[in-house]
Amino acid sequence: MGYKKGITPVIALVMLMLITVGIVGLAYTWFSGLVSTQTEKGISIPPGGARCYKQGANNYVSVVIQNNGATAAVSRSDIILATINGVDCTAGTSWTTGTSGEYFPSAGIGPGSGSTIMSGRGSSASCANGTGFAAGTYPVAVGTRTNVAQTQVICT
């Protein structure tokens, strides 16, 4: 009578444990990727968040951003790009309340919150020439290290 050769129960158990650990490792990696994308400092410009309005004879542009992250506040240092019509709006400005029309909350923009980050005609070192925006359509972009939000604003 011949014996059938096979793996011993101990080797079978070790193989099942290795497979289980591998599956758990893959699941952990996948779920941690989902969580980290929800907590990054993502921003958007909500509908109507970039607008042009008249004050006297000048057109002014106002830009609101929304923090889409789940835990982290977006601070001024997180914004690495802010342009209107391709012109850098961060150059030469401190983005503090009341300085040349640029605003940014000192505590940052909390998760799920929005705030006006630019409002006004821009200073001579900023987005416009100091006298406002002419009639036309202007692309607006605001970005962090993780994403860029873009829209257009129409001045009449």
Long-range contacts (C-beta under 8 A, 24 or more apart in sequence): 38-69, 38-70, 39-69, 39-70, 39-71, 39-72, 40-69, 40-72, 40-146, 40-147, 41-67, 41-69, 41-72, 41-74, 41-78, 41-144, 41-145, 41-146, 42-67, 42-68, 42-69, 42-144, 42-146, 42-147, 43-67, 43-68, 43-74, 43-142, 43-143, 43-144, 43-147, 43-149, 44-68, 44-149, 45-140, 45-142, 45-149, 45-150, 45-151, 46-114, 49-114, 49-151, 50-140, 50-151, 50-152, 50-153, 51-153, 52-133, 52-138, 52-153, 52-154, 52-155, 52-156, 54-156, 57-132, 58-121, 58-131, 58-132, 58-133, 59-121, 59-132, 59-133, 59-134, 59-135, 59-155, 59-156, 60-101, 60-119, 60-120, 60-121, 60-132, 60-133, 61-118, 61-119, 61-120, 61-121, 61-122, 61-127, 61-128, 61-133, 61-138, 61-140, 61-153, 61-155, 62-116, 62-118, 62-119, 62-120, 63-116, 63-117, 63-118, 63-119, 63-140, 63-142, 63-153, 64-114, 64-115, 64-116, 64-117, 65-109, 65-114, 65-115, 65-117, 65-142, 65-149, 66-109, 66-112, 66-113, 66-114, 67-109, 67-110, 67-111, 67-112, 67-113, 67-114, 68-112, 69-111, 70-111, 71-111, 72-111, 73-107, 73-108, 73-109, 73-110, 73-111, 74-108, 74-109, 74-144, 75-108, 75-109, 76-104, 76-108, 78-108, 78-144, 78-145, 79-104, 79-117, 79-142, 79-143, 79-144, 80-143, 80-144, 80-145, 81-141, 81-142, 81-143, 81-148, 82-117, 82-118, 82-141, 82-142, 82-143, 83-127, 83-139, 83-140, 83-141, 83-142, 84-118, 84-122, 84-127, 84-128, 84-133, 84-138, 84-139, 84-140, 84-153, 85-127, 85-138, 85-139, 86-139, 87-127, 87-128, 88-127, 89-118, 89-122, 89-126, 89-127, 91-125, 91-126, 92-123, 92-125, 92-126, 93-123, 93-125, 93-126, 100-126, 102-126, 117-142
